[in-house]
C-alpha cells in the first residue's frame, strides 16, 4: 500500500469527515459502545478547520485519492474536538512554556496498523519541534493509546467527557517530552 502525506486543504473537509466517521466506527469496537461512538462523532470527533488554516493538519492519501489517515498538531490551546465543539480556544501557546497539541488522528479501519498513524505522528512531531516546542500533549482515545505509548507518550490520567447524546467518553491525556534539536554549526 502506497500513500503520500500532504497538508490538508479546506476542500478536503467532506472526505476528512467521512474518514473520521469510518475510523471511529470501525476501530472503536471493544473500547466504546456504538452509542458512545455516535455521541463522540456529534460532539468530540470531527474536522477542525483551524488546523487546516494553520497548515498543521496532514492527510495520508493513496494514489486513487482515498484518504487513509489524518492527523495534526497545533499551536493553539484546544486539546481536542472539531468545528462542532463549542468550547474551543484559539489562544496561541508559548513554545517555551506550553506543549504543542497533537490533534485529530484517525486511520481508515482497512489500513490500521500499517504505519500510517506512526508516519503522521512523526511528521507532526518534527514540525512542532522545529517550531520550538519542547513537549507534546494529546487527548488519546482508548484505541489510540497503544500507538501513542509505543511512540513515547506517557499517560497523565483519565478524563470522562460528556457527549451531546447523554453518553460519556473516556479519554487518556498523554504527554511526551521532546529532545532538544542539535545546535546549528
N, C-alpha and C positions, 0 to 999 in steps of 0.2 A: 504494500500500500504506500503510495507516494502522495505527499501533501506538501503545501508550502505555507509558511507563516507570513501573514501580511497584516497591516493595520486595518482595522475595521473602518468602514465608511457609513455615513448616515443612511445611505440607500441599502445597507445590509440589514437594517433593523428587523424586517419581517422574517428573513432567513435565520437571523440570530434567535428571534423569539421561537421559531419552530425548533431549532436545535436545543434551546434551553428546555422546552417542554418535553421533547423526546428524551433528553438526558435525564431530567428529573423523574419522569415516569418510568424510564427503562432501567435506571441504576439505583433507585431508592428502595426497591423491594428488600425486605429483611431488615431495613433500618427505620422506615417510616410507613405508616398506613397510607392507603390511597387518599384518604380524607386529608391527611397532613400534607401530602404532596400537592393536592389541588389547592389547599389553602395557601401553601407556600408560593405556588405559581400566581396566585392572586395578590400576594402582598409582600413576599420576601425575595422571590426569584424574578428575574426579568432583565431586559435590556436597560443599561444605564447609558443614556445618550451623552452624559457629561464625560464619561471615559472616552467615547468616540471623539467628541470635540477636543478633548485634551490630547488625543493621539497616543493614548496609553492602553488601548484595547486591541488585542490580536485575534485574528481568525486563522484557524488551520483549515485549509481548503484543498480538496482534491482537484485533479485536472479537469474533471467533469463539472466542477462548480459546487459540489456537495460540501457543505460546512461540516467538518468532523470534530471540531473543537473550538473553544473560545476562552479567553481569559485576559485579565488585565491587571494593572496596578494603578494606584492613584496617589496624587499629592494632596488630596482633599480629605477632610475629616470623616466623611461617610465610610463606614466599615463594610456594609453590605446593603443589598437591595437595589432594585431597578427604579425606573422612572415613576412607577406607581406608588412607591413608598413615600409617604408624606413627610416623614421626619428626617429627611436627608440634610446634610450640611455641606455647603460648597466651600467652607472655610479652608484656606490653604494651610498645609502643615509646614513646619520648620524642619528641614532635613537634619539639622544639627541636634534637634531635640526630640522629634517625633519619628515614629516608624512609618514607612510608606505602607499603604494598604494594598493587599493582594485581593482582587475582586473578581466576582462573576465568572468562575471557572466551570465549564461544562464540556463534556465529551459525549459524542454520539454513542449510544449504547452498543452499536455494532462495531465500534472502533475502540472500546475501552481496553485498558491495559496493553496498549500497543505503543506507548511512549509519547502520545500526543500531549497529555497533561503535563508530563515532565518537560517537554520541549517548550510549551507555553510558559511554564513557571520559570524556567531558566532564562527565557527572553525577558520576562518581566523583572526578574531579579537583577539581571545585568543592567537594564535601563534605570531601575530605581537606584542602584548603586552608583551608576555614572552620574545621576542627578544629585548625589551627595548623601543619600540616605544610608544610615548605619544599621538599620534594623527593618524588619518587615512584620506586619501583623495581618491576620486574616480571621474570618469567622468561618470555620470549617463545618461542612455538612458531615454527617456520620459516614456516608460513603466515601468522602474525600479525605478523611483523617489518615488512612494508611499511606496515601501518596504524600501528603504533607509531612508526615512523620519520617518517611523514607528520605525526604529531601531536607531534613534538618530542622523542621519546625517542632516546637515543643508546646504541648497543651498548657493553657494557663487557667483552666476552669471549665465550667459548663454554663450555658445560657439557655433559658427556655423562653422563646419569643412567641408572643401571641399572634395569631393569624386572623384575617378578616372573617373566616368561617367559624370562629369559635374554637378551633384547634390550637395546639401549641406545638412548635417545632423545637427540637433540641439541636443546638449548635455547640461547637467546641472552639472557643477562641484559642489561637495559636500564635506563636512568635518565633522569629529567627533572627539572631544577630548576624550581621554581615562582616566578613573580614575586610579590613581596610584595603583600598586599592593601592597597588605599588606606586611609590613616588616616581614622578617623571624624572628622567635623566637628562 
